[in-house]
Amino acid sequence: MFFHLFKKSKIDFLKSSLISSFTYLSVIACNTATTPPTNSSSKIVTTFLPVHLFTKAVVGDTGQVDILISPGMEVHDYQTTPDDAKLLAQADVLVENGLGMEEFLSGLIANAGNSKLQQINASEGIKVIEEEHEKHEHEEEEHRHHDEHEHEEEEHGHHHEEGDPHVWLDPVLAQQQVGNIRDALIEIYPSNADSYRSNADAYIQQLQQLDNEFQQTLAPVKGCKFITFHDAFAYLARRYGLQQEAIVEIPEDSITPKNIQRVQQVANRYQVKALLTEPGIQDKRVQQISRDLNLTLEAIDPLESGETDPQYYFQAMGRNLEALARACS
């Protein structure tokens, strides 16, 4: 009788232990299955410098952000490498400027073979400037000159199919890009929503302050006509009531006699005082144009090269504002 009771108690104890163990393991399994993914192991890749600056500003210290095109390398005709495909193959998120700026991306993404890659278009919802339509909208030139310029662009064959992509150089549109990046990242990594919002708000506040500085400084010279090396500052010019004339559309274009003739006509007609070239441009013809037309050379930065700290945007744009103020004074 005693043995029977002992045996029964032992069996009950084993059953209880097994049930408790099973319940404990089930709780662990359920907790593991329902825990949402975090950003700690995420791999975010950006295409080139401006988008990289904005993305890093939003992400902050919540994750790592890599850049596809090293600052200083030309984006317009970028040639991809096997390392680029490898980087995207291992990435979770790709942030691009969009608007046809990164024409190489479709082929690169296909080569990467990453079906889980999520893409963010920083320019989503931004109304673009149609380059052919608005590039000379403030000029009062003969229709013949317009036809010559249009034919010239057909000759060198370089243009942006989706319109002017240089939206990041307008501090107001830059705010929209930061907002787009923030919203898309929140959707992908909801656990970091508070950080993304806080970081984006702080950066947008700085962009608003920069916009105010541009407005106050350039208001007295509204209508100023300035000449740049390549056609990158149409959004900035339109925002602050200025008029841009570019020697070439993209940096890779060759400067032709027609380019020089057109710039000479604009410089004489509008009494242009300065020629705004870009950091790293060492074209003797630009220097020759400056000497021939007695134009002061100023540097203006399209932000395709420089430092990867998000604050670099404000440093470079501050210098751009100073250069424009001098060119228009």
N, C-alpha and C positions, 0 to 999 in steps of 0.2 A: 504493500500500500504506500509506504513512504517512497519507494523507488518510482512507483507510477506517478505520484504527485511531483517528484523532482524532475522526472522526464518531461511531464507536461509543462512545468514552469520554464524549463530550458527551451522547449520548442516555442512557447509564447514569447520569450525574451528574444529569441532569434528572429521571429516574425516581426516583432516591434522594431528591432534594430534595422532589419532590411527595409521596412516601410519608411523609417526615418531617413535612412541613407538615400533611398530612391527619391523621397520628397526633396531632400537637400540638393541632390544632383539636378533634379528637375528645375528647381528655382534658379540654380546657376545657369543652366542651359537657356531658360527663358530670358534671364537678364542679359545674357550674351547676345541672344538673337534680336532683342529689341533695342539695344543700345545704338543710337544713331552714329554714323561715321563722323569723325571730327576732321579738322583741317591740319592736324599735326603731321600727317604723312602726305598731304596733298602736294602735287607738282603743278605749279602754275607757270606757264610760259607766255611771254609777251613778244610781239614781233620786233619793234624798234623803239628808240629812246623815249619819245613823248608818251606813248602808251605804257611803257615800262614805268615812267615816273608816276603817272596817274594810278596805275595798278598798285605799285608799292605803297603809295600814300594811303590807299584804301585798306590794303592787307595789313600794313603795319607789322607788328611782331607776332601775328597769328600764323604766319606761314612763310615759305620761301618762294621768291619770284625770280625766275630766270629770264634772260633775254636772248632772242634768236639771232638778231643781227647786231653785232658789236657796234657801239657808238663810233661814228666816223666812217663806217662803210656805207656806200650808196644804196639806198633802198629802191630807187626807181628801176634799176636794172639788176637787182641782186641775183646772183647765181647760187642756188642752194648746193649743199654738200651732204655726203652721207651722214655726217655728224648731226646735221639739222634734222634729218629724218629720224635718227636714233633718239634725239631729244624729244621730238613729238610722239614717238612711239611709247615713251615712258611717261608722258605728261597726262594730267587729268583735265586741265583747262588751258585753252589757248585764247589770249586776248589780242585782238587786232584792231587797227584803226578803221579798216574798211574803206568804202568809197573807191575801190580800185587801187589803193595805194600799194597793197601787197599782192601784185599780180602773180607772183610765184607760188602763192599758198595752195591753190587747188591741187597742183601736181605734187607738192611736198606732202600734203596731208594724205593723198592717195598712196604715196610711197611709204609713208609711216605705217599705214595699215592698222591704225588705232581706232577701233570701232567705238570705244568708250570716250574718246576725246570730246569734250564739250567746248564749243566756240562762243566767244563773246565779241560782239561787234560794238566797239566803243562809240561809233557814230550813228547808232540806231536812232531814227527819227529826226536827224539833222537835215535841214533843207540846204541842199548844195548849190553852189554857184556853178552854172553851166559856163564853162571856160570860154567857149566861142561866143556865147551870147553876152556875157557880162564883162569880159576882159577889157573891152574898150567902151563900156556903156557911157562913160563920162566924157569921151572924146567927141569933138565936133569936126571930125576929119571927113574928107571926101569919100564917097562910096568906092572910088577907084582904089584908094589906099587900103580899104578894108578887104577888097578882093585880092590885092597883092599879098597882104599879110596871111589871108586864108590859104592862098596857094602855097605860100612859103611853109606853112605848117604841114601841108600835105607832102611837101618835098622831104622834110626831115622825118615825118611819120610818127612823131612822138606826141601823144596826148593821153589824158585820162578819160577812159570811156564813160565813167560814172560821174564826171564832173570834177571840180577841184577838190582834192582830198585834204588840203592843208588846214583843216578846221581847228587843230590844236593851237594855232597861233592867234586865235581870237579868245581872249580870256573868258568871254561869256559862253562861247561854245565849248571851251575846255571844261566849264562847270557841268555842262550837259554830258560830256564824255565821262567825267568822274562819276556822275550820278548813274549813268548806264552801267558802268563797271560795278559800282556798289550794288545796284539792284540785282544784277545777274549773279554776282557772287553770293548774295544773301539767299537766292533761290537754290544755288548749288550747295552751299554750306550754311544752312540755317542756324547752326549752333554758334556761329560767329557773327550773327546779325548785329548785335549791339556794338561790337568792336568796329565792324564795317561802317555802320552809321556814324558812330562817333568820329572815326578817322576821316571819313568823307566830309562830314560837316565842317571839321576844322580846316581841311584843305580848300573846300569851296569858299569858306569865309576869307581865306587868303586870296583866292582868285577874284572875289568880289572887291576886295581892297585894291588889287592890281588893276582891275577894270576902272575903278574910281580914279586912280592915279593917271591912267591913260586918258580918261575923259578930261580931267582938269588940265593936264599938260598940253594936250593936242587941240583943245577947243579953240584957242586963239589962232591956230593955223589951219582951221578947217578949210578943205578944198585944196590943200597943198598937193602938188604933183611930185612924186618921187620915183626914181628909177632904181630897180633892183637887178641883180644878175639873173635870177631865175624866178619864175612866176609862182611864188609861194605865199605872198602876203595880201592876197585879194580880200580874204575875210577880215583881216585886221584893218585894212584900208577902209572897207565898207563900214565897219563898226564905228570908226572914229572920223568919218567924213573926209578921208583922204583919197588920193587917186594913185594907183600903182601902174607903172609901165615897166615891163620886164624885157631884158635883152633876149633871153631864151625862155622856153616853157619849162624844160627840165634841165638839170645840170649837165647831162650827157650830150645835149644838143650842141652842134657846132655853131659858132657865131658866123653868120653869113654877111656879105655886104649889105643885103636888105635889112638885116637886123640893125646894123650900124647906122644906115640911112634913116631908118624909122626912129631910132633913139635920138639922133641928131635933130630931126624935125621936132620931136616932142620937147627936147631940152631947150631949143631955141624958142619955140612957141610959148612954153609955159614958164620960161626963165628958171629952169631947174638949177639948183645950186649944188647938188651932191649926187654921187653915184654910190648906191649901197651894195657892196659886194658881201661875200660870205666868208666866214673863217675857213681857211684851208684852200680857198680858190686862188690859184697862182696863174691866172691867164693873162699873158702880156697884152692881149687885145683889149681886155677890160681896162688895164692901166693906160693903154694908148687912147682909148675913148675918153677916159678921164682927163688926160692931158690935152687932147684935141679940143674938147668942149669946155675946158677950164672948170671941170667939176671936182669938188672935193670928194675923196674916197672915204666912205664910212663903212663900218662893219655892221651887218645885221644878221642875226643867227636864226636859221629855220629850225633849230633844236633837233637836228638829226645826228649831232655829235655832242659830246660833253660828258659830264658826270652823271652817275646813276642815282644820286641822292635826290629824292623828290623835291627838295628845296632848290635844286639847280634850275628848275623851271623859272622860278621867280628871279633868280640872279640873272639868267640870260635875257628874260623878258624886260627886266629893268634896264639892262644895257641897250636893248633894242629901242626902248622908249627914249632914252637919251640920244641915240643915233638919229631917230626920226625927228626929235625936237631940233637938233642941230641942222639936219638937212632941210627943215622947213622954216627955219628962223630967218 
